[in-house]
Amino acid sequence: MMSTFDIEEGMTDAGKSSTPRMVKGGIFAPNDIALIKKALMFYIGHSGDVTELDEKQTVNLLHRLNNRI
C-alpha cells in the first residue's frame, strides 16, 4: 500500500517544502557516505547479534554506497 503525501503537512510557513530536496546522487554529502560506510563496517565486524540476513542487507547497502563515490 502506497502512502500519500499531505501537501499541507509538508509545507513551511513560507510555503516551501520542508522535506529534503533531492539532488544528483541523493541527499547525502560525500563525507556523510564515507561515515555511513565506516559505521556499517564497524557494525558488521563488532556486533555479536548480526543475523545472516542483516549481514547480506548491510553488504548490499555498502555496495550501493560504493557506487555513489
HELIX and SHEET records of a PDB file:
HELIX    1   1 PRO A   30  HIS A   46  1                                  17    
HELIX    2   2 GLU A   52  ASN A   66  1                                  15    
END                                                                             
